[in-house]
Every structure is written in C-alpha cells, then in structure tokens.
Amino acid sequence: MIRERALVSIGLVTLAICASACDAVGGSNDPSRTPTLTRTATIPPPPTATPTPTLPPNPNALHRWTSLPVHYCIDGSQPGSATVEEFTTLVERAFATWGVPAVDDGACRTRNIAGDKINEIGFGTPEDQRPPGSRVTEAGETKTTYSECTSECEGAEPVRLMEADIVIEASPPPGFRSRACLYSTLLHETGHFLGLVHLPSPAVMAAETSDCATELTSADRAAVIARYGDRASPQ
C-alpha cells in the first residue's frame, strides 16, 4: 500500500565527404585527365555511454528523491533580502554544494502551493514562528510531501519524496541580513529539500545556528551520501 504524507522540516552530426570526378572541360572520358579518387570521410566511433550510478539501498527508509535530477522553480513574487537574480544564484550554489543533481526550471507559475507537485523556493514568512520575545527566530522553512510504502513493500522504495517547498524569511533580524547568512539558510533548507534531517552542531543541518555556517561538515556529507551514494558529490 502506498500513501502520501506531509512533513514539515524547519531549519535554519556525421557528414559523408565525396570529391567529384567530373570536370566541366574534359569530362570523365578525357584520356588526358587523371581520374579523381572518391574519398570517404572517416566516421568516428560513437562515444561510450557512461552508466548513471544507481541509488544505494535504503533499508532505514531515509527520505530521498528517487528520480534525479530534482527540479525546482524560483518564486520571485515576494521581495526579500536579495534580488531574484542574487537569490537564484545562491540557490544554485547551495544545491551544487550538496552535489545532488538539480535543475532550475525558472520562475514559478504558482506561489508555494502545497500538493501541486511543483518544488517552489522563495521569500516569505515561515509558518512556524516562535512567540514574541523568543531568543530565536525561524530563518527558513521546508515542507516536504512524501510517498510511503506501508505494506507488501519488498523490493519497493520505502519512502520517496514527492514535493518540497522552501520559504526563506523575507526580513531576518538585522544581524543576519548578510549574503553569507542567506546562503547558510539556503544551504540548510536545500538539505531538508533533499531529505536530510537535523544533525548535531556544528553541522550545517544543525537545528539552530548563530554563526551562519557555509561549509559542510563530515556529518553533513555522510548524511547526503547515505541517501544518494555516488549520485551525490558534496563539496
């Protein structure tokens, strides 16, 4: 049995060349002419296809995408702490750091609608905000929808991600409005997008941060490799 569940993760050409043997003056029967030989181009062998690595077994039902590359779009409908162009570049950089193949499909046609099977990333206001006066604030939020096999699952993928939407806080606290902090938040949330859960500090996937980590730790790399194996090349 397969069912879907919603989970909220929050965190911070070949040419044949032939020379003509004919001539407009003597023609091919002119005994004074040396016949012109026909040359056939050398056709190079077709390139050897490089097999695409398969995903590793997933006995622990880790959340992951089973069809790669993953696709996403950029929702530029709400302004934030960076221009759409800057934001797009940072999102691309974040996915490249995790090393899992990802494709930017351009601007979103809809705005962060859960259940539409479109993976939207943009500025907004995370829903799960802390109460006023709290010492922490939510920098970003990722909502993922996944398909889960609950019975007769032998040989089947136990869990597969179906959709992921990221909302990045449009107005972070003053001390966190740098490009480094925005990139750090995107790196964390794209980790959730790929199925990663929170890890102990100082990992990028730590639940809380005060220093805007921008480098993956060994724990972060191990977590993404556990899900995607050779399909991931974390930096």
C-alpha positions in Angstrom: 0.0 0.0 0.0 1.3 3.4 -0.9 0.1 6.6 0.8 1.2 10.2 0.9 2.0 12.1 4.0 3.1 15.7 4.5 6.0 16.5 6.8 7.3 19.9 7.8 11.0 20.3 8.2 12.2 23.5 9.7 15.7 24.9 9.9 17.7 27.2 9.8 26.1 15.3 -36.9 28.1 12.9 -39.3 28.9 14.1 -42.9 30.0 11.9 -45.8 32.5 13.9 -47.9 32.9 13.0 -51.6 35.1 14.8 -54.1 33.6 15.0 -57.7 35.4 13.1 -60.5 33.7 15.2 -63.2 35.0 18.3 -64.8 33.3 20.9 -67.0 36.1 20.9 -69.7 37.2 17.3 -70.3 34.5 15.2 -68.6 35.2 11.8 -67.1 36.1 10.3 -70.6 39.0 12.7 -71.2 42.2 10.4 -71.5 44.5 13.3 -70.6 43.0 13.6 -67.2 44.0 11.7 -64.1 40.9 10.3 -62.5 40.0 11.9 -59.2 39.6 9.4 -56.4 36.5 9.5 -54.3 37.2 10.0 -50.6 35.0 8.7 -47.8 35.2 10.5 -44.5 36.3 8.6 -41.5 33.4 8.2 -39.2 34.5 8.2 -35.5 33.0 5.5 -33.3 30.1 6.6 -31.1 31.1 7.7 -27.6 30.9 5.1 -24.8 27.9 5.8 -22.6 28.7 6.4 -19.0 26.3 4.5 -16.8 24.4 6.5 -14.3 25.0 5.3 -10.8 22.1 3.8 -9.1 20.9 4.9 -5.7 22.1 2.8 -2.7 19.7 0.5 -0.8 17.5 2.3 1.7 16.8 -0.1 4.5 16.3 2.7 7.0 13.6 4.4 4.9 15.6 7.6 4.7 13.7 10.4 2.9 15.1 11.0 -0.6 14.3 11.7 -4.2 14.3 8.6 -6.4 14.3 10.4 -9.7 17.3 12.7 -10.4 17.9 15.4 -11.2 15.5 17.1 -8.9 13.7 20.1 -10.3 12.7 23.3 -8.7 11.5 26.8 -9.6 12.1 30.2 -8.1 9.2 32.1 -6.6 10.0 35.8 -7.0 6.6 37.1 -6.1 7.6 38.4 -2.7 10.7 40.7 -2.2 13.3 39.7 0.3 16.8 40.5 1.5 18.2 39.8 -2.0 17.2 40.4 -5.6 15.7 37.5 -7.6 18.9 37.2 -9.5 21.0 37.1 -6.4 18.6 34.7 -4.7 18.7 32.3 -7.8 22.5 32.3 -7.8 22.6 31.4 -4.1 20.1 28.6 -4.5 22.1 27.1 -7.4 25.3 27.4 -5.3 23.6 25.6 -2.4 22.4 22.6 -4.5 25.9 22.4 -6.1 27.4 22.2 -2.6 25.3 19.2 -1.7 26.3 17.7 -5.0 22.9 16.1 -5.9 21.9 16.8 -9.5 19.3 19.7 -9.5 17.7 21.7 -12.3 16.3 25.3 -12.1 13.1 25.4 -14.1 13.0 29.2 -13.9 10.2 31.3 -12.4 7.4 29.6 -10.7 3.9 29.8 -12.2 2.3 29.5 -8.9 3.2 30.6 -5.4 4.1 28.0 -2.9 1.1 25.7 -3.2 1.4 22.5 -1.3 0.3 19.4 -3.2 0.8 20.8 -6.7 4.0 18.6 -7.2 6.0 21.7 -8.0 9.0 22.5 -5.9 9.0 26.2 -5.1 11.7 28.2 -3.4 11.2 31.8 -2.5 11.0 34.5 0.2 8.0 34.7 2.5 7.2 34.2 6.2 7.7 30.7 7.7 4.5 29.5 9.3 6.1 28.0 12.4 7.2 31.2 14.1 8.4 31.4 17.7 6.4 33.5 20.2 7.3 37.2 20.6 10.4 37.8 22.7 11.9 34.4 21.9 15.7 34.4 21.6 15.5 32.5 18.3 13.7 33.3 15.0 12.9 31.0 12.1 15.2 31.8 9.2 13.6 29.3 6.8 11.1 26.5 6.5 10.9 23.5 4.2 7.7 21.5 3.7 8.1 18.1 2.1 5.5 15.7 0.8 6.5 12.0 0.5 5.0 8.7 -0.6 5.4 5.9 1.9 5.0 2.2 1.3 3.2 0.7 4.3 2.6 -2.9 3.2 3.9 -5.5 0.7 6.9 -3.4 0.2 9.6 -6.0 -0.6 11.8 -4.6 -3.3 10.0 -1.3 -3.3 11.4 2.1 -2.3 10.0 2.5 1.3 9.9 6.3 1.1 10.2 8.7 -1.8 9.9 12.5 -1.8 7.2 13.9 -4.0 7.4 17.6 -3.4 9.4 20.2 -1.4 8.7 23.9 -0.9 11.1 26.3 0.7 10.2 29.6 2.3 13.0 31.9 3.4 12.3 34.6 5.9 12.0 37.9 3.9 13.0 40.1 6.8 15.6 38.3 9.0 17.0 40.1 12.1 19.5 42.9 11.4 22.5 40.8 12.3 21.5 38.1 9.9 20.9 40.1 6.7 24.3 39.3 5.1 24.7 37.2 1.9 26.7 34.7 4.0 23.7 34.2 6.3 21.2 34.0 3.4 23.4 31.4 1.8 23.7 29.5 5.0 20.0 29.4 5.4 19.5 28.2 1.8 22.2 25.5 2.3 20.4 24.3 5.4 16.9 24.3 3.7 18.1 22.7 0.5 19.5 20.0 2.8 15.9 19.4 4.0 14.7 19.6 0.4 17.0 16.6 -0.3 15.5 14.7 2.7 18.1 15.4 5.3 17.1 15.8 9.0 18.7 17.9 11.7 22.1 17.0 12.9 24.2 18.0 16.0 26.1 21.3 15.8 28.3 22.4 14.2 26.8 20.7 11.1 25.1 22.9 8.5 22.0 20.8 9.3 22.0 21.8 13.0 18.6 22.9 14.2 20.0 26.3 15.4 22.8 28.5 14.3 24.3 31.8 15.4 27.3 31.9 13.1 25.7 31.2 9.6 27.8 28.1 8.7 28.6 27.9 5.0 30.8 24.8 4.9 29.6 21.2 5.0 30.9 19.1 7.9 31.8 15.4 7.6 28.4 14.7 9.2 26.6 16.7 6.5 28.5 14.9 3.8 27.8 11.5 5.3 24.1 12.2 5.6 23.7 13.1 1.9 25.9 10.2 0.7 23.8 7.8 2.8 20.8 8.8 0.8 22.2 9.3 -2.7 25.5 7.4 -2.7 27.6 8.0 -5.9 24.8 10.3 -7.2 26.0 12.9 -4.6 29.3 14.8 -4.7 29.2 17.1 -1.7 31.8 19.8 -1.6 
